[in-house]
Amino acid sequence: MNPETDEKFAQIESSLSLEQQRLEKLWDAYEQQEKDLNAALDRINFLEADIETKETMITSLQELLTERDTRITELEVERQRQIKVEAEYEPRIQAMDTTMNDQTEKYDRLLSITQEMEDELDLARRSLHARDSWFNSNVSSLESIAEVIKEWRNIQAGKFPEVKEASGPGGGKDEFVAAISKIKGLGAMKAENLYDAGFHTVEDLKAASIDDVASVVGFTKLSASKAVNGAKDL
């Protein structure tokens, strides 16, 4: 082979080797740039997704702010209305408070007067009870005195008492009246009423109920109870 050719061939091979090395470096650089580009694209996609998320959040926040502003406006309108209502009703409330205070004072005075009246009424009740107790305790004596005065006047007028025969089973009226008149709180008049009502003996009165005796003219349940219990003590 020609030395020149060999030298050229060697130069060509050296040039090809250098070119191959340069191409390899360029390829490595290209691959690195492609990797960097893909990474940049991934970063861009991530940022775009993040931007979309933030935009969604911003939209939601804007909606919340809008709702809040609307609610604040509504509350402000309601507050103004309440202020107006308060200003309208404040004089009425004050007038009602004044009226209530006046009524409270009147009620206190009325309560005081009522208490005084109750005290007086209680005194009157006790006085009436004492009077009734005295009357029940002494009525038989008063009736006996009235009966004696009546008989005495009849005698003075020439009307002498007649001895009455028995008018019912168990004995005569005079005997029954005399026996029953001994019961404390009863008198001849009430004894006669009992006899006229069908109670002709002391045993009849003992066996009677309080309601039966209370139905007789001139008797109450209290006096009927005294009559029945008194008959049992005879």
SULHUWO-V628800 format. One record per residue. N is the residue number from 0. PSI is psi in radians with two decimals (999 if undefined). OMEGA is omega in whole degrees, 0 to 359 (* if undefined). D_FIRST is the distance of its C-alpha to the first C-alpha in Angstrom with 2 decimals. Layout:
# SULHUWO-V628800
N | PSI | OMEGA | D_FIRST
N | PSI | OMEGA | D_FIRST
This chain:
# SULHUWO-V628800
0 | 2.59 | 182 | 0.00
1 | 2.34 | 180 | 3.82
2 | -0.66 | 180 | 6.35
3 | -0.71 | 180 | 8.61
4 | -0.75 | 179 | 7.07
5 | -0.73 | 180 | 6.88
6 | -0.76 | 178 | 10.30
7 | -0.72 | 180 | 11.60
8 | -0.69 | 178 | 10.76
9 | -0.72 | 179 | 12.52
10 | -0.71 | 180 | 15.25
11 | -0.75 | 180 | 15.71
12 | -0.70 | 179 | 16.10
13 | -0.73 | 179 | 18.44
14 | -0.74 | 179 | 20.31
15 | -0.68 | 179 | 20.65
16 | -0.76 | 178 | 21.93
17 | -0.71 | 181 | 24.36
18 | -0.66 | 179 | 25.43
19 | -0.73 | 178 | 26.02
20 | -0.71 | 180 | 28.09
21 | -0.70 | 179 | 29.98
22 | -0.69 | 179 | 30.65
23 | -0.73 | 178 | 31.86
24 | -0.74 | 179 | 34.14
25 | -0.70 | 179 | 35.36
26 | -0.75 | 177 | 36.05
27 | -0.71 | 180 | 37.93
28 | -0.67 | 179 | 39.84
29 | -0.82 | 179 | 40.62
30 | -0.70 | 180 | 41.86
31 | -0.72 | 178 | 43.98
32 | -0.64 | 179 | 45.41
33 | -0.73 | 177 | 46.17
34 | -0.77 | 179 | 47.98
35 | -0.69 | 180 | 49.83
36 | -0.77 | 178 | 50.70
37 | -0.72 | 178 | 52.04
38 | -0.70 | 178 | 54.04
39 | -0.69 | 178 | 55.35
40 | -0.75 | 177 | 56.30
41 | -0.73 | 179 | 58.08
42 | -0.70 | 179 | 59.85
43 | -0.78 | 179 | 60.82
44 | -0.73 | 179 | 62.18
45 | -0.77 | 180 | 64.14
46 | -0.68 | 178 | 65.53
47 | -0.74 | 178 | 66.46
48 | -0.71 | 179 | 68.28
49 | -0.68 | 178 | 69.96
50 | -0.74 | 179 | 70.97
51 | -0.74 | 178 | 72.48
52 | -0.77 | 180 | 74.40
53 | -0.64 | 177 | 75.67
54 | -0.71 | 177 | 76.60
55 | -0.76 | 178 | 78.56
56 | -0.73 | 179 | 80.28
57 | -0.73 | 179 | 81.03
58 | -0.75 | 179 | 82.53
59 | -0.74 | 179 | 84.63
60 | -0.69 | 178 | 85.78
61 | -0.69 | 177 | 86.67
62 | -0.74 | 178 | 88.72
63 | -0.72 | 179 | 90.42
64 | -0.68 | 178 | 91.16
65 | -0.79 | 177 | 92.56
66 | -0.72 | 180 | 94.75
67 | -0.77 | 179 | 95.82
68 | -0.70 | 179 | 96.73
69 | -0.76 | 180 | 98.66
70 | -0.72 | 178 | 100.46
71 | -0.73 | 179 | 101.23
72 | -0.78 | 179 | 102.67
73 | -0.75 | 179 | 104.77
74 | -0.66 | 179 | 105.99
75 | -0.72 | 177 | 106.89
76 | -0.75 | 179 | 108.85
77 | -0.68 | 179 | 110.57
78 | -0.73 | 178 | 111.36
79 | -0.68 | 179 | 112.90
80 | -0.73 | 179 | 114.93
81 | -0.70 | 177 | 116.09
82 | -0.73 | 180 | 117.08
83 | -0.75 | 179 | 119.06
84 | -0.73 | 180 | 120.73
85 | -0.75 | 178 | 121.50
86 | -0.55 | 181 | 123.03
87 | -0.68 | 186 | 125.06
88 | -0.21 | 181 | 126.36
89 | -0.83 | 177 | 126.81
90 | -0.65 | 179 | 130.33
91 | -0.73 | 179 | 131.28
92 | -0.75 | 178 | 130.07
93 | -0.72 | 178 | 132.05
94 | -0.70 | 178 | 135.09
95 | -0.68 | 177 | 134.70
96 | -0.76 | 178 | 134.39
97 | -0.80 | 179 | 137.58
98 | -0.73 | 180 | 139.33
99 | -0.72 | 178 | 138.15
100 | -0.74 | 178 | 139.42
101 | -0.78 | 180 | 142.76
102 | -0.63 | 178 | 142.94
103 | -0.76 | 177 | 142.06
104 | -0.75 | 179 | 144.90
105 | -0.71 | 180 | 147.26
106 | -0.73 | 178 | 146.14
107 | -0.76 | 178 | 146.73
108 | -0.75 | 179 | 150.19
109 | -0.67 | 178 | 150.88
110 | -0.70 | 178 | 149.70
111 | -0.78 | 179 | 152.02
112 | -0.71 | 179 | 154.92
113 | -0.71 | 178 | 154.09
114 | -0.74 | 178 | 154.11
115 | -0.73 | 179 | 157.49
116 | -0.65 | 178 | 158.77
117 | -0.69 | 177 | 157.47
118 | -0.78 | 178 | 159.27
119 | -0.70 | 179 | 162.44
120 | -0.67 | 178 | 161.98
121 | -0.72 | 177 | 161.50
122 | -0.72 | 179 | 164.69
123 | -0.68 | 178 | 166.44
124 | -0.79 | 180 | 165.18
125 | -0.66 | 177 | 166.42
126 | -0.74 | 179 | 169.73
127 | -0.69 | 179 | 170.04
128 | -0.75 | 178 | 169.17
129 | -0.71 | 180 | 171.80
130 | -0.78 | 180 | 174.34
131 | -0.69 | 179 | 173.57
132 | -0.77 | 178 | 173.81
133 | -0.75 | 181 | 177.15
134 | -0.79 | 180 | 178.38
135 | -0.59 | 180 | 177.30
136 | -0.50 | 187 | 178.96
137 | 0.00 | 185 | 182.22
138 | -0.65 | 181 | 182.43
139 | -0.67 | 179 | 184.56
140 | -0.74 | 180 | 187.00
141 | -0.72 | 180 | 187.07
142 | -0.65 | 178 | 187.57
143 | -0.75 | 178 | 190.31
144 | -0.76 | 179 | 192.04
145 | -0.68 | 180 | 191.76
146 | -0.71 | 179 | 193.15
147 | -0.79 | 179 | 196.04
148 | -0.72 | 180 | 196.84
149 | -0.81 | 179 | 196.78
150 | -0.68 | 180 | 199.12
151 | -0.74 | 177 | 201.42
152 | -0.65 | 178 | 201.65
153 | -0.71 | 179 | 202.41
154 | -0.75 | 179 | 205.16
155 | -0.55 | 180 | 206.56
156 | 0.03 | 179 | 206.49
157 | 0.19 | 178 | 208.38
158 | 1.73 | 184 | 205.39
159 | 2.43 | 181 | 205.40
160 | 2.47 | 178 | 202.33
161 | 2.59 | 176 | 202.69
162 | 2.07 | 185 | 201.45
163 | 2.40 | 177 | 198.73
164 | 2.87 | 179 | 198.49
165 | 2.25 | 182 | 195.23
166 | 0.20 | 179 | 193.16
167 | 2.96 | 181 | 190.36
168 | 2.39 | 174 | 189.35
169 | -0.13 | 179 | 189.28
170 | 3.07 | 183 | 192.03
171 | 2.93 | 182 | 193.38
172 | -0.73 | 182 | 191.61
173 | -0.71 | 179 | 193.55
174 | -0.76 | 180 | 192.64
175 | -0.78 | 181 | 188.94
176 | -0.72 | 180 | 188.97
177 | -0.67 | 182 | 190.76
178 | -0.80 | 185 | 188.24
179 | -0.51 | 180 | 185.10
180 | -0.30 | 179 | 186.36
181 | -0.29 | 180 | 186.01
182 | 2.29 | 182 | 182.22
183 | 2.29 | 180 | 180.84
184 | -0.19 | 178 | 179.55
185 | 2.80 | 177 | 181.61
186 | -3.08 | 183 | 185.03
187 | -0.66 | 183 | 187.74
188 | -0.80 | 180 | 186.20
189 | -0.62 | 178 | 182.85
190 | -0.69 | 177 | 184.72
191 | -0.68 | 178 | 186.67
192 | -0.68 | 177 | 183.46
193 | -0.76 | 180 | 182.09
194 | -0.78 | 180 | 185.26
195 | -0.44 | 180 | 185.20
196 | -0.04 | 176 | 181.56
197 | -0.02 | 177 | 182.60
198 | 1.78 | 188 | 182.36
199 | -0.19 | 178 | 185.91
200 | 2.87 | 176 | 185.47
201 | -0.60 | 179 | 183.54
202 | -0.64 | 177 | 181.75
203 | -0.74 | 182 | 180.60
204 | -0.63 | 178 | 179.08
205 | -0.70 | 184 | 177.46
206 | -0.15 | 184 | 175.76
207 | 2.70 | 174 | 174.60
208 | 2.79 | 181 | 171.03
209 | -0.65 | 180 | 170.34
210 | -0.66 | 179 | 169.15
211 | -0.77 | 181 | 172.43
212 | -0.63 | 181 | 174.50
213 | -0.36 | 180 | 172.27
214 | -0.17 | 179 | 173.10
215 | 2.54 | 180 | 176.79
216 | 2.31 | 177 | 178.08
217 | -0.01 | 183 | 177.93
218 | 2.53 | 169 | 175.31
219 | 3.10 | 179 | 171.68
220 | -0.59 | 179 | 169.34
221 | -0.87 | 180 | 170.21
222 | -0.55 | 177 | 173.97
223 | -0.73 | 177 | 173.52
224 | -0.73 | 178 | 171.68
225 | -0.67 | 181 | 174.52
226 | -0.82 | 181 | 177.06
227 | -0.84 | 180 | 175.41
228 | -0.67 | 178 | 174.71
229 | -0.66 | 178 | 178.17
230 | -0.62 | 179 | 179.77
231 | -0.43 | 180 | 177.94
232 | -0.23 | 181 | 179.40
233 | 999 | * | 182.98
